[in-house]
Amino acid sequence: MVKARHSRLDCTPGCAVEAAVSLIDGKWKAVILYHLLDGPIRFNALRRMVGGITQRMLTNQLRELEADGLIHREVFAQVPPRVDYSLSDRGLSLSPIIMALKDWGEANMDLFGRRLAA
């Protein structure tokens, strides 16, 4: 089930930030978007790339990303069925943000070590 999204942007100045973050919230969406930056990927290949995600969780996250217009799902009529996922134009517009998160994470890996050790 796709969760409700932030529908009002006429409140506080931070609402636009809240709305944007709500589209990529959670543990997996930014990681999925990062892997889709390289081009279309099939479901099982994406699952292997993400690692640690269940099939159900990946399915739910992909459905939410598709409902939000960030990814495109293309079904090919063949046996066995083939489904490719790719970034939509709106999803591609997030690439600088996703890459900035990646760069920040690489530059601050020491924080993650401390967090894991605690």
N, C-alpha and C positions, 0 to 999 in steps of 0.2 A: 504494500500500500504506500502510495506517495504521500509524504507529509505536506501539510499546508505551508505555504511560503509567506514571507513578509509581504503584506499587501499594501501597506501605507508608507509613502515616502514623504508625507507632508508633516511629519512630527519634528523631532529634534534634529539638529545638524548631523548627528551621528547616525541617523536612520539609513542613509545611503551606504555607509560602511556596514551597518548591521545587515542590510539586505544583501550586499555583495558577499559578506562572509557566510551568510546562511546558505548560499548556493554551493559553497565548497567546504562546508562544515563537516566535522567528523574525521575519523582516522584514515579513511580510504579515498575520498573523492579527489583530493589534490594529487595523490599518488597515481590514481587512474588517469587523471588528466595529463600528468607528466609523461606517462608511458604512451599516451595517444599523440603526443607532440611529434613522434617519429612517423606517424601515418596510420592508416587503417590496421586494426589488429583483430584477429578472431578471438572469441570468448576464452577458449582454453589457453591460448598463448598469453592472453592478458592475465589470466589467473595464475599462470606460472611466473610471469614477470612480477606481479604484485607480491606474491608469496605471503603465506599466513592468513589469507582471506578465505572464508568458506565460499562455496558455490552460491549458496543462498544470499550471503551478504553482497557478493559481487553483483549478482542479479539485481538485488534491491538498489544498490548504489547506481548501477547503470540505468535502471528505470528512472530514478530520480534525476540523474544528469540529463537523460533524454527528455523528460517532462519539463525540465528547466531550459531546454533548448541549447545545452552546452555540447551535446554529442549527437551524432547521427547514427542510427542503426539501420543497416542494409541487409535484407534477407535475400539470399540467392536461392532460386527454385531448382534445387538439385538434390540428389541422394548420395550421401547423407546431407541433411540440411546444413547450409553454411550461413553464418551471420558475421558480418564485419562491423566493428565500431570505429568511428572516426570523429574528430572534432568538427563541430559546426563552425561557421564564421564567428559566432559569439564565443564559442569555446576557444577558438584560436586567438581571440582578443585577450584571453587570460594568459597567454604564453609568457609575456614579460613578468607577470606576477608569479607564476609557477616557477620560472627560472630564478627570480629574485629569492623565493623561498628556498630553492635548492642551494643557491649561492650562500645565503645566510646560514643554512644548516651546515654546510661544509665549513664555513668560517668559524662556526661556534660548536664544533663537535665536542669540545671539552665540557660544555654544559650537559650534554647527553650522557657522558661518562659519569659525571658526578650524580646525575639523577638516577642512573641505573645502579650505582654503587650504594646509594642511600637506602 
